[in-house]
Structure formats: structure tokens, C-alpha cells
Amino acid sequence: MQKKLSLFYAKVILFSLTILFLSCKKTSDDYYNNGLKRAEKNDHKGAIVEYDEAVRINPNDVRFYIKRAMSKHELKDYSGAIRDFSEALKLKNYTDLYYSRAMIRQKVSDYKGALDDLSKASESEKDNPNFFSIRGTCKLKLKDYNGALNDISKSIELKKNQPSLYYLRGMVKLLIHEKESACEDFHKAKELKHPEAADSVNKFCD
């Protein structure tokens, strides 16, 4: 009888320990939420450690890759951020992810890759002035000057009184030999306090 009781109590203790272990074990969401808290405090290195664990436990949750990409971007790990956005796109074909990846590709001078991503995001970003300024800048770098001019002009239409846009459009107009119109943009950029506009006005216009 005593032997049976001892065996019973041993099973009860084992069961209790198992429940305790399972209740203490962190889930992927636990690590993800910890990562969010660390990122809010600008502890992006710590956040990435948490997101790494979330991905290890559940590699099929798109949220983990997106947030890890954002933290990597904050740390200027652009290649790592691009990889994570690419992994996220394998799981969910969200158009805003193409836009996010395009912004980073532009930073690493992958202008063709950025344009390819922007073409996939164009419908959802048609009212976003930054979309057109980024696309215009990429086209400028690839010497598609007319395409760049059209996009930068669209960005100005959506976001008036942005000095950097007028200055950029002025530079594009110079490249296509529209000096008079370029000077109008340089004067506007100067009026809006662009730091380099005054020099451009002196150099090209006055």
C-alpha cells in the first residue's frame, strides 16, 4: 500500500513540475512583445535578440521579420533589413513591404532593385509624396531625367513647400538644359530656406 502511495505521489509531483515548466516556458509572442518593448526604448540590439528567439520558435509569423527588419534599419544594418523584408514577403505579399524594402535599397544604391519594388507598391502609394520623391531620385541616379522630373513634380504637387524637392527638381532641369525653369525652382528653394539653394542661384542664375 505504501509503495503504491509513493508511486502516486511521485506521479503527482512529476505532473506538477511539467505544468510548472510549461507555464514558465516563453512563447514566440512573449519574445516578440519583449522585442517591441525594447525597441520602444531604442534598445534595438536587445530587440533583435528577442525577435531572433521569436523567429526560432515560429519562423512563419511575418510580424517577427518586419519588426526585426525595422530594428536592423535603425542600426544601419541595411543588408540585414533587406533580408528580413524579403523573408516577410515570402510569407505575405504586402505591397507596403515592397515600399519599405525599396527605401532601404535606395540607401545602398541598389536603384534598379528599388524601382522594381516601387513598381509593385505604386498603386497603394499613389498619394504618398515620399514614394514619388524616392522613385524620382532613383530614376535620376539611373539617368532617366525625364522620368525623374515627372516623379519629383508629382511629389511637389502632393507636398508643397518642401525645399529639398524644389532644389532637386532644379538640378534635374539643369541636366536637361531647362535653365530658366531650373532657376525658378532654385529661387523657390532659397525662399524656403534650403541650405544650398543660395549658392545654386548665384552659380547658375545671377
FIBA-611907 format. One record per residue (C-alpha): x, y, z. Coordinates in steps of 0.2 Angstrom, whole numbers, padded with zeros to 4 digits, always signed. Layout:
N
XYZ...
***
This chain:
206
+0000+0000+0000+0014+0012+0005+0023+0008-0011+0008+0012-0021+0006+0029-0012+0024+0033-0015+0022+0030-0034+0006+0040-0034+0014+0055-0026+0029+0054-0037+0017+0055-0052+0008+0070-0045+0025+0079-0042+0031+0075-0060+0014+0081-0067+0015+0097-0056+0033+0100-0062+0028+0098-0080+0014+0110-0078+0026+0122-0070+0039+0120-0084+0026+0123-0097+0019+0138-0089+0036+0146-0087+0042+0142-0105+0041+0158-0116+0031+0158-0132+0036+0166-0148+0023+0180-0144+0032+0183-0127+0049+0186-0136+0040+0197-0149+0032+0208-0136+0048+0209-0127+0056+0215-0143+0043+0228-0145+0046+0235-0128+0065+0235-0131+0063+0244-0147+0051+0257-0139+0066+0261-0128+0078+0262-0143+0087+0246-0137+0087+0239-0155+0101+0227-0152+0091+0220-0137+0075+0220-0148+0084+0210-0161+0089+0196-0149+0071+0195-0144+0065+0194-0162+0078+0181-0166+0070+0169-0152+0053+0173-0159+0058+0168-0176+0067+0152-0170+0051+0146-0161+0040+0151-0175+0048+0155-0192+0031+0158-0201+0025+0174-0192+0028+0189-0204+0027+0201-0189+0043+0195-0182+0053+0198-0198+0045+0215-0201+0050+0221-0184+0067+0214-0184+0070+0222-0201+0064+0239-0193+0077+0237-0179+0091+0232-0191+0087+0248-0201+0088+0259-0186+0105+0251-0183+0110+0254-0201+0111+0235-0204+0103+0238-0221+0108+0222-0229+0100+0213-0214+0085+0223-0215+0083+0219-0234+0085+0201-0230+0071+0202-0217+0059+0211-0228+0062+0198-0241+0058+0184-0229+0042+0193-0224+0037+0195-0242+0039+0176-0244+0026+0174-0231+0014+0189-0235+0014+0198-0251+0010+0215-0243+0013+0230-0255+0019+0241-0241+0034+0229-0238+0040+0232-0256+0039+0251-0252+0049+0248-0236+0062+0237-0245+0063+0250-0259+0068+0264-0247+0082+0253-0240+0088+0248-0257+0089+0266-0262+0101+0269-0247+0113+0255-0253+0112+0262-0271+0103+0247-0277+0092+0259-0288+0086+0246-0300+0080+0235-0286+0072+0250-0278+0062+0254-0294+0057+0236-0296+0050+0236-0278+0042+0253-0281+0033+0247-0296+0025+0233-0285+0019+0246-0272+0014+0260-0284-0005+0258-0283-0005+0258-0264+0007+0273-0263-0001+0284-0276-0005+0298-0264+0012+0297-0255+0024+0311-0259+0039+0302-0252+0035+0287-0264+0037+0299-0279+0052+0308-0272+0061+0291-0269+0056+0285-0286+0062+0301-0294+0079+0300-0286+0081+0283-0291+0077+0287-0309+0089+0302-0308+0103+0291-0302+0100+0280-0317+0100+0295-0329+0081+0294-0333+0080+0313-0332+0063+0315-0339+0056+0301-0328+0064+0309-0313+0057+0326-0317+0039+0319-0318+0040+0310-0302+0048+0325-0292+0035+0336-0299+0021+0324-0293+0029+0324-0276+0029+0343-0276+0011+0343-0281+0007+0332-0266+0018+0340-0254+0020+0359-0257+0033+0370-0249+0046+0356-0247+0063+0365-0251+0073+0349-0255+0060+0344-0268+0062+0361-0277+0081+0361-0276+0081+0343-0283+0070+0347-0297+0080+0362-0301+0096+0351-0303+0086+0339-0314+0081+0353-0325+0099+0359-0327+0103+0342-0333+0090+0343-0347+0095+0361-0351+0080+0370-0344+0090+0383-0335+0076+0396-0334+0064+0384-0326+0078+0377-0315+0082+0394-0308+0063+0397-0304+0065+0381-0293+0081+0387-0285+0074+0403-0281+0059+0394-0273+0071+0383-0263+0080+0398-0257+0064+0406-0252+0060+0390-0242+0077+0391-0234+0086+0376-0242+0104+0377-0236+0112+0375-0254+0099+0385-0264+0108+0402-0262+0124+0395-0269+0115+0387-0284+0106+0404-0288+0122+0413-0288+0131+0400-0298+0118+0396-0311+0105+0411-0311+0113+0428-0306
***
